[in-house]
Amino acid sequence: ISACLVGSEMCKETASPYISDVTFESANTNVFTVEKNGVGAKKNGNKVEEGYVEVTPKNAGYDTTEKLNVTVKDIWGYTKKADINVTVKPNSAN
């Protein structure tokens, strides 16, 4: 899954031709929200520019950790789900 964490386009182009889709979801939108599909990696000659998924923290008054749910679907329709811990900390800048 780690090669596909940046979105379905990256998976189709660089990780495996057998991956058809990758989606992301916050387990608790009170802690953070996340783009559903992320930004896929791009080929640049012989190199690959890494993709990413944007996580938007909410107004937490304390450190908290919540799950980011990742679902990878292959071309046969099977899915694999994984959870990644995301820690959100309050902004301490004044």
N, C-alpha and C positions, 0 to 999 in steps of 0.2 A: 504494500500500500504506500510506503513512503515515497516511491517514485511517482505516485499519482496524486499526491496531496495538493497539487496546485491547480487542478481542474482537468476536465475531460479532454480539452484540446491537447494538452501536454501529453496525456496518456496515449492518445491516438497517434501522436507524432513521434514520441521518443521512447516511451516505456514499453508499450506492448500494443500490437495491433488488435489484441483481443479485448481491450478495455473500451467500453462504449460510453461510459458516463461516470463522473465523480461528483458527488454533492456534499455540502456541508450544512450543519444545523447546530445551533446553540441548544444545549440541554436546559438552559435557564436564561431567557431573554432579559431577566431583571439584572443579570450580571454582565452579559455581553450579547451583542448581535453579530451575525456573520453573513457575508454574501453567500448565496446558495451555491454558485458555481466557481467562484474564484477567478483568477486570471491565469490562463495557460502559459506554459513556457513557449519560447520562440526560438527557432533555429537561426543562427547567425554564422553562416559559413559552416565550419566544422564544430562550432561550439553551440551550446544551448544556454540561452538566457533563462534563468530559473523563473518559474511562475510563483504565485503566492495567493493567499486568501486574506482578505481584510477582516479583522476582528475589531468591532467598535465597543469599547468598554462603556458601561453605564456608571452612574454616580455612586460608586462604592465608598463607604466611609471607613472601610477596613479591608485588609488583604483577604481575598477569597479565591477559591479554586473551583472551577466548574468544568464540565465535560464539553468538548467539541466533538459532535458526532459526524463521522465520515462514512459515506456509503460509496462503494465502488461496484459498478455493474459491468459484467462482461457481455460480449456479443451474443452469448447464448441465453442471456436473461438471468443468470445467477448473480446474487449480490453478496458482498462481504462488507460487514460493518465493523468499525473500530472507533474507539473513544480515545481522545487525546486530552490530557489535562491542560487547561489554560488558567493561569493565575492573573488576577486583576488586582492592582494595587492603587490606592488613592494617590492623587497628585499631591506631592508634598512641596511643590514650588510655591513661593509666596509672591 
